[in-house]
Amino acid sequence: ISQNRELDILRVQNDSNTHQLARLQSKLDQALSSDIFGGMYQVFFDVDVTELKVGSLANLDAIANSIKASPYAYKVNVLGHSDDAGNPEYNDRLAESRARSVAASLAAKGLAADQIEISSFGAKRPIASNITETGRQLNRRVDIFITH
């Protein structure tokens, strides 16, 4: 076999290996990032309360550690909500205060402030009926999700 032919064969093998490595790296990246991406974490609150519960602080600590350990975490979205008891303006302020409490806790645990995006929706996005106390409890929450 001529040297040119051998070089052509090596180039083809090199290209094939490069593509295979890229596919493997992509699968590895997806596996590593799937433990924190695609999920939504929730923090629940009592009536008219914006302070975090002890159990919520422990969960936020675990979430912050996972985010800091991942090279793929880019933006942490913190969305505040309330039940529909009371007037809408109050619920909007309460939902925003809850989101700010969660964001402040995440920032205190080492996440960059510019990495955290806060939004609030008051009672506009319930996940359960506000007819029952259980439903209202589920609606008094902050949702956290991570995007690239």
Protein Blocks (a to p, Z undefined) as FASTA:
>chain_A
ZZklmmmmmmmmmmmmmmmmmmmmmmmmmmmmmmmgoiacdddddehiabdcfklmmmmm
mmmmmmmmpmkbmbdcddddddfedjfklmmmmmmmmmmmmmmmmmmnopafklpccdde
hjmlccbdfkbmklmmmmmccdddddZZ
